[in-house]
Amino acid sequence: MNILKKISGNVLYIIAQLISLILGGLMKIIETIVTLTSNIGRGLLSLVSLGGFLLLIFLGPLGIVLLLNPITILIVLFFIVFPILGTKFVSYLKYLKYTITEFLFDGANYLIEGRKRRFESFSEYGNKYKKMEEDRKRKEYRERQEQQQREWEERFRQWYEYQNYQNRNSGYGGYSGYGNGQTYVNPSIEFKNKYEKSCDLLGVGYNADKYEIKLAYRKKAKEYHPDINKSPDSTEKFQKINDAYEFLSDANIERYKTI
């Protein structure tokens, strides 16, 4: 009986490895195609926007016919829509790969070593993956915010040091160099512009607190989430909304008040 269990466990282990290999290869192929079609799509959009204008000028009605040709429209739509659908499909394959292989690996370990399964049902492995993805996204969000904050702090620090150096040496023959002659630009103007642009994007006032910003972000994110909003530019807008929300951190809210 134990031998049969071990044989079954080894078979499950091999099946899990094969599924992992197949799905991993499929994901790489689709990701490559998505990258290529995305690049071609951007090129086609530029070409159509420029070439379409030229066609209308030189060919007149014939240019309109060519632009509105179903084949032309289908080709353009394919290169716009496929990268979006391909990215979603890759995300789904990642979910499947983790859920199926972890379920099978746990089953194999149970049969070979008698090790207890981590979860009782198949769906719990899927829930585990979703939680891991949420944790990963939260971690990446925190890291981006911290990195962004460090960059702004460094820029302001360099500017203040430069200003202090200028003030100390302003009486020495009008010399205004700093170190090896490097100069710095006041980052306050760029910071203020970016802050106000982010507020405009989320639709909040420049004096909004973190709770108003969070509420506005949730509303905008829901409106432009690619799973809900099917317009071609929804992914780009959704990313801009996320970037704006990341920039409007507690530290940057306080910094804006002091500028």
C-alpha positions in Angstrom: 0.0 0.0 0.0 2.8 2.4 0.9 4.6 1.6 -2.3 1.5 2.4 -4.4 1.1 5.7 -2.5 4.7 6.6 -3.3 4.3 5.6 -6.9 1.2 7.7 -7.1 2.9 10.6 -5.4 5.8 10.5 -7.8 3.4 10.5 -10.8 1.6 13.5 -9.3 5.0 15.2 -8.8 5.9 14.6 -12.5 2.5 15.8 -13.7 2.9 19.0 -11.6 6.3 19.7 -13.0 5.1 19.2 -16.6 2.1 21.5 -16.0 4.4 24.1 -14.5 6.8 23.8 -17.5 4.0 24.0 -20.1 2.2 26.9 -18.5 5.5 28.7 -17.9 6.5 28.3 -21.6 3.0 29.4 -22.7 3.3 32.6 -20.5 6.7 33.5 -22.0 5.4 33.1 -25.6 2.3 35.2 -24.9 4.3 37.9 -23.1 6.7 38.1 -26.1 3.7 38.4 -28.5 2.1 41.0 -26.2 5.3 43.1 -26.2 5.7 42.9 -30.0 2.0 43.7 -30.7 2.1 46.5 -28.2 5.1 48.1 -29.9 3.6 47.5 -33.4 0.2 48.9 -32.2 1.8 52.1 -31.0 3.6 52.5 -34.3 0.4 51.8 -36.2 -1.6 54.4 -34.2 1.1 57.0 -35.0 1.1 56.0 -38.6 -2.7 56.0 -38.9 -2.9 59.4 -37.2 -0.3 60.9 -39.5 -0.9 58.8 -42.6 -4.6 59.2 -42.3 -4.3 62.9 -42.5 -2.0 62.7 -45.5 -4.4 60.2 -47.2 -7.3 62.6 -46.7 -5.3 65.4 -48.3 -3.9 63.6 -51.3 -6.5 60.9 -52.0 -9.7 62.7 -50.8 -12.7 60.3 -50.7 -10.5 57.3 -51.6 -8.4 58.0 -48.4 -11.6 57.9 -46.3 -12.5 54.6 -47.9 -9.1 53.1 -47.2 -9.1 54.4 -43.6 -12.7 53.0 -43.0 -11.9 49.7 -44.7 -13.0 46.9 -42.3 -9.7 45.1 -42.7 -7.7 48.3 -41.8 -10.0 48.8 -38.7 -9.6 45.1 -37.7 -5.8 45.2 -38.0 -5.6 48.3 -35.9 -8.1 47.0 -33.3 -6.1 43.7 -33.1 -2.9 45.5 -32.2 -4.7 47.6 -29.6 -6.9 45.0 -28.0 -4.6 42.0 -28.0 -2.0 43.5 -25.6 -4.7 44.2 -23.1 -6.3 40.7 -23.4 -2.9 39.0 -23.6 -1.8 40.7 -20.3 -5.0 39.6 -18.6 -4.6 36.0 -20.0 -1.0 35.8 -18.7 -2.2 36.9 -15.2 -4.9 34.2 -15.3 -2.2 31.6 -16.4 -0.1 32.6 -13.4 -3.0 32.0 -11.2 -3.7 28.6 -12.8 0.0 27.6 -12.6 0.3 28.4 -8.9 -3.1 26.9 -7.9 -2.8 23.6 -9.9 0.9 22.9 -9.3 0.7 23.7 -5.5 -2.3 21.5 -5.2 -0.6 18.6 -7.0 2.8 19.1 -5.2 1.0 19.1 -1.9 -0.8 15.9 -2.9 2.5 14.3 -4.0 4.1 15.2 -0.7 1.2 13.7 1.2 1.4 10.4 -0.7 5.2 10.2 -0.6 6.1 11.5 2.8 2.7 11.5 4.6 3.0 15.3 5.0 -0.2 17.0 5.8 -1.8 19.1 3.1 -1.6 22.9 3.6 -5.3 23.3 2.5 -8.3 21.0 2.4 -9.8 22.2 -0.9 -8.6 23.2 -4.3 -10.2 26.7 -4.1 -8.1 27.5 -1.0 -4.9 27.4 -3.1 -6.5 30.0 -5.4 -7.3 32.2 -2.4 -3.8 31.8 -1.2 -2.4 33.0 -4.6 -4.8 36.0 -4.5 -3.6 37.0 -1.1 0.0 36.6 -2.1 -0.6 38.9 -5.1 -2.3 41.5 -2.9 0.6 41.4 -0.5 3.1 41.7 -3.4 1.2 44.8 -4.8 1.1 46.4 -1.4 4.8 45.8 -0.9 5.6 47.2 -4.4 3.4 50.2 -3.7 5.2 51.0 -0.4 8.6 50.5 -2.0 7.7 52.9 -4.9 6.4 55.5 -2.4 9.5 55.2 -0.2 11.8 55.5 -3.3 9.9 58.5 -4.6 10.1 60.1 -1.2 13.8 59.5 -0.9 14.4 61.0 -4.4 12.4 64.2 -3.5 14.2 64.5 -0.1 17.6 64.2 -1.8 16.7 66.9 -4.4 15.5 69.3 -1.7 18.5 68.6 0.4 20.9 69.3 -2.5 19.0 72.5 -3.2 19.2 73.7 0.4 22.9 73.0 0.5 23.4 74.8 -2.7 21.5 77.8 -1.4 23.5 77.9 1.8 26.7 77.6 -0.2 25.6 80.5 -2.4 24.8 82.7 0.6 28.1 82.0 2.3 30.2 82.8 -0.7 28.1 85.7 -2.2 30.5 88.3 -0.9 33.6 86.8 -2.5 33.8 88.7 -5.8 30.4 87.6 -6.8 31.5 84.0 -7.1 28.5 81.8 -7.5 29.9 78.3 -8.3 29.1 75.3 -6.2 31.8 72.7 -5.7 33.0 71.9 -9.3 30.7 74.4 -10.8 27.5 72.3 -10.6 24.3 74.2 -10.1 20.9 73.0 -8.9 17.4 74.0 -9.8 14.8 74.7 -7.1 12.6 71.5 -7.1 9.7 73.3 -5.4 8.2 74.5 -8.6 8.3 71.0 -10.2 7.0 69.5 -7.0 4.2 72.0 -6.8 3.2 71.4 -10.4 3.2 67.6 -10.0 1.2 67.8 -6.8 -1.4 70.0 -8.3 -1.6 67.9 -11.5 -2.1 64.8 -9.4 -4.9 66.5 -7.5 -6.5 67.6 -10.8 -6.3 64.0 -12.0 -8.1 62.7 -9.0 -10.6 65.6 -8.9 -9.7 66.9 -5.5 -8.8 70.4 -4.2 -5.1 71.3 -3.5 -5.8 71.5 0.2 -7.5 68.1 0.3 -6.5 65.8 3.2 -5.5 62.1 2.9 -9.1 60.9 3.5 -10.5 63.0 0.7 -7.7 61.9 -1.6 -8.2 58.2 -0.8 -12.0 58.4 -1.4 -11.4 60.2 -4.8 -8.8 57.6 -5.8 -11.1 54.7 -5.1 -13.9 56.4 -7.2 -11.5 57.1 -10.1 -9.8 53.7 -9.9 -13.2 52.0 -10.1 -14.3 54.1 -13.0 -11.1 53.5 -15.1 -10.2 49.9 -14.0 -9.5 47.9 -17.2 -11.8 45.1 -16.0 -14.7 47.6 -15.9 -13.9 50.3 -18.4 -13.4 48.8 -21.9 -12.2 51.9 -23.7 -8.7 51.6 -25.4 -7.0 54.1 -23.1 -8.5 52.9 -19.8 -5.3 51.0 -18.9 -3.2 54.2 -19.4 -5.6 56.3 -17.4 -5.8 53.8 -14.6 -2.0 53.8 -14.4 -1.9 57.6 -14.3 -4.5 57.6 -11.5 -2.4 55.1 -9.5 0.7 57.2 -10.1 -1.1 60.3 -8.9 -2.3 58.6 -5.8 1.2 57.3 -5.0 2.6 60.8 -5.3 -0.1 62.2 -3.0 1.4 60.5 0.1 1.1 61.8 3.6 4.7 63.2 3.5 4.1 65.0 0.2 0.8 66.5 1.5 2.7 68.0 4.4 5.6 69.1 2.1 3.1 70.9 -0.2 1.7 72.8 2.8 5.1 74.2 3.6 5.9 75.4 0.0 
